Amino acid sequence: MGYTVQVGAFSVMDNARTLARTLAARGLDAFYFPAESGLYKVRFGDFPTKEEAAQQARRLVAEARIGDYFIVSPEDYSFSSPEQPGESLREKLVKTAERFIGVDYSWGGASSNEGFDCSGLVRAVYQLNGLNLPRSAAGQYQAGTAVPKDRLLKGDLVFFSRSPEGALSHVGIYVGKGAFIHAPGKGKKTRQESLESGYFKNRYCGARAYIKEQ
């Protein structure tokens, strides 16, 4: 990730989601997330320089679309400045994903394309840790490195089809011990599931890794 703009701190999730959708409608790469404070915040963009990020933010302030903001620098992300010594990036990805449990992570409206909610969730988890993924589940599948099911590590993505032997349509983030976290879709809350549950076991399409082991 490059420089990102963070805006808003909302006690009501729908307000954060509305702002994220508004920014996305303007062509900005925006998402909302539950912060550790319990508030919901919005980030957008992946700018090569701090000044470009600030210019875009100032334009939105002038248009009264956002209020206060601050710029998140690449060195601010957890992979480059760990909060706890010895905590791996994979563990940080899991902790970030766990913050989303219970959150209705959906976008709705015309933007709710096939697999949009689930891929948006895992992309947000990665972006909050300084790593950028493709937007769609299909793009994420193509971008990663294949991982056998018996060699899954925390932070890998797991993919599923809508029906057995069907086309890829869903993605979640593996959190260890045979479990993954995912956004089931509009009107449903983010939750943890077992890879061995009947529904997901029969629709498993494979897994992909994005972190190179040292």
N, C-alpha and C positions, 0 to 999 in steps of 0.2 A: 504494500500500500504506500501511496504518497501522502500528501497532506489532505486532511479531511476537515470539514466544517461541522461542528456540533452545535445544535440549536435547541432551545426549549428544554423545560424540565416540568413534566406534567404529572399531576397526581391521578388523573383519569387517562387510562390507556387510549381510549378512543380519540382523545385530542391529539395525542402523539401520532396515532395512525393517520388521522386526517391531514396533519401537516406533512407527514411523509408522502402521502398520496398526492398532495398538492405540489410538492417539490418534484415528485416523479413525473407528474403531468407536464412539467416544464422541461423535461428531458434530463433532470438531475438524478443521479444514482443515489436515492435516499432510502433509509430504512429506520425503523424504530426499535427500541430495545429496553428491557427492564434494567435499570442501573442498580448497583449495590445499595444505594440509598433508599430504594423502594419506589423512586420516581421513574417515569418513562421518558426517555430522551430520543432525540432524532439526530442522525448524522447523514451527511451527503457528500458525494464527490470523491475523487481520487486524483488530486491535482499534482502536477510535477513540481510546483514551487509554492512556497507559502504566500507569495504576493498574489498569485492567480487565485488561490483559495480565498484570500481576503477580498479581492476584487469582486468575486461572485457574491460573497456574503454581504458586502456593502451595497451591491445592487439590490439584493433582496430586502435589506433594511430600508433603503430609499423607497422601495415599492410597498413598504409596510407589510411585507409577507412574513418577516421574522423580526424578532427583537434582538436581545443579546445573543452573542455567539462567541465561540473561541475556536482557534485552529488547533487541530490535533496533528502533531508532527510525527514523522516515521519513527523517531527515537522514543516516542511516548508509548509505543505499543509494547505489550508484555514480552514479546519474543526478544526484544533488544534491551529491555530494562525490567527484569523479573522482579515481582514484588516480594517473592519469597525465595531466597537462595536454595538451589537444588530442585525447585519445582519445574518440571519439564513443560515444554509448550503443549504437548499432548494432554497433560493434566490440566493445564489452563483452559484448553478447548473444552474439556469435559465440565469444568467448573462453570464456564460461561454458558454452555448448553443447559446446565441444571438450573440456571437463573430463569430460563424461559419456561420451565415446567409450570403448568397452570395458566399460561398466557394464551389468549385467543390470538394466535399469530396467523392472521389472514388479511388479505387485501380487498377482496370482494370487487363488485362492479365489473367493468370491462377489462380490468387488469388481471382478473383471476383466471389465468390461462391454465392449461393442464400442467400440473406439477409446480405451479408458481409459488404457492404458499410454502411447501416443504423445502424447495430449493432456496427460497428467500431466507428461511430460518437458518439453514446450515451456512449459507453465505454470510449472514449477519454474524454468526458465531465466529467464523474465520476472520471477517473484517475487523471485529472487535479485538482480535489478536494480531492484527497487522498483515493478514494474508488475504489476497484477493482471489476469488473463484469466479468462474463463468456464472451467468445469471440463471440459466435453465438447468434442470436435472440432467438432460441429455448432454449439455455442454460440460457439466461437471464430470459426468461419466467418461466422456472422451478425453478430458484433460488429465485425469489421474492415472496412476500406475496400478495395474491389476494386483489384487491381494487375495490369496486363497482364504476361504472362510475360516480355516483352522489356524490362520496366522494373523488374524485381525488384531490391530492395536488401537488404543484409545485415540480418538480423533479421526480415524478413517471413516469414509462415507460408505453406507450400505444402500443398495438400490433394489427396487421391487417393481413388479408389473401389476397392472390392475387385475389380471386374471392369470392363472397358471399358464406358462408358455407364451404369455402376451407380451406386448411391447413395454419397454421401460416407462414408468409413469410416476415413481415415487422415490424419495431419498430421505435418509436419516443419518445421524452422526453416532458412531459406535462409542459407547462409554465404558466398555469392559464387562466381563462376566456374562457374555452372551446377550447383553442388552443394548438398546439404542434409543435415542431421543429423536422425536420427529413432530412435525406439525401435520395433523391428520387432514386439515382442510377447513374451509369456511364453516364457522359456527362450532368448531371443536377446539378444545384446548390442547396445547403442546403437552406431550406426555412421554413416559418411558414405556417401552415394550420389550418383549423377549423375541429374539430371532427364532426361537424354537416354538413359538405359538403357532397354532395350525395355519392361520391366515397368512402370516408373513413367511413361515417356513416354506409354504407351497408356492410363494410368489417371489422368492429371492432371486435376484438377477446377477448378483456379484458385488464386489467391493472395490474401492479405489483409495489409494493413499496419495497425499500431497506433500508430505514431510519427508525429507531425506534423512535417513538415520546416519549418525556420525560413525 
